[in-house]
Amino acid sequence: MSPINPSKLLHLTLKYGPLGLVRATGLRIGPNSLLVDTGRVTLTDNSEVEVLWSERRGQALRSHSLPARVCGTDEHGARLMLIGPMASLPQT
């Protein structure tokens, strides 16, 4: 996995069934995975989440979403395996 440039932090929202919306920060991006810091929120292994983010392109604000599955957790966050196409992930 490649670390994300600190000057281009990836601010995300995770749509997580039991809690609703959870704020997260993308830490590393891999070919089909994403390591996210969820702060004090713990996600359950094998649960499904929807990764949501927005990006500004000129005057327009574009919103994106990808389905993912939690495939590991630690005290700071979770590793997500992306289920949707990687082409939609922002380049950092």
N, C-alpha and C positions, 0 to 999 in steps of 0.2 A: 504494500500500500504506500502511496505517496502522501507525505504530509502536506497540509494546505498552507499556503503562504499566509503568515499572520496578518499582513496588510489587506488580505482578501478573505477574511473569515466568512464561512458559509453559514449564514443564519437560517435555521430550518424550523418548521413546526411539524411535529409528528401527531397524526390523528391515531390515537390509541384507545380502543374500545372501552376499557375499564375506567380511564381517567378523562377521556375527551382529548383536548389539545394540549400537547406538551412542547415547550420550547426546547430546542437543542442547538448545538453548534457542531458542525462537521469538522472532524479532526484529521481524518485521512480518507482518501478515496482509492479504492482498488478497482480491478477490472469489473467485478460484479458485486462489490460490497462498499460499505460506508461505515466508518467508525464515528460515532456521535457521542458528545458529552451531554448528558441529560441532567447534570447537577445532582440533586438529591432524589430524583425520581428514578425508580427501578422498574424496568420493563421485564415481563415474563418471557423466558426462553420459549421459542417456537410460536410466539404470538405474532399476528400480522399487524402491521402498521401501514399508514400511508404517509409518505414523505412529501411535505409541501414546502415550496419556496417561491419567491418572486424575484425578478430581476428587472432593472430598468434598462431599456434599449432606446436611447434618444429620449423622446417625449413619452414613450409608451412604457407601461408597467406590465410585464408578462408574468402570469402565474403558471406554475408547473406542479405536477404530482406524479409520484411513482409508488407502486405497491412494493412492500418489503417484508421480510420475516426476520425476527430477532433470532440470531444464532449464537449469542454469547453476551454475557454482561459482566461488569466489574463495578467497583465503588463509584465510578465517575460516569458510566454510560453503557452503551451497547454497540455491538457489531451487527449491522443489518445486511442481509443478503438481498440484493435488489431482484425483484421479480420482473419488472418492466424493462424496456429497452434503455441501454446506457446512453444512447445518443442525446437524451434529454438532460443529462446531468451537466451543470455549468462547468466550464473550464476555469481552473484557478491557477 
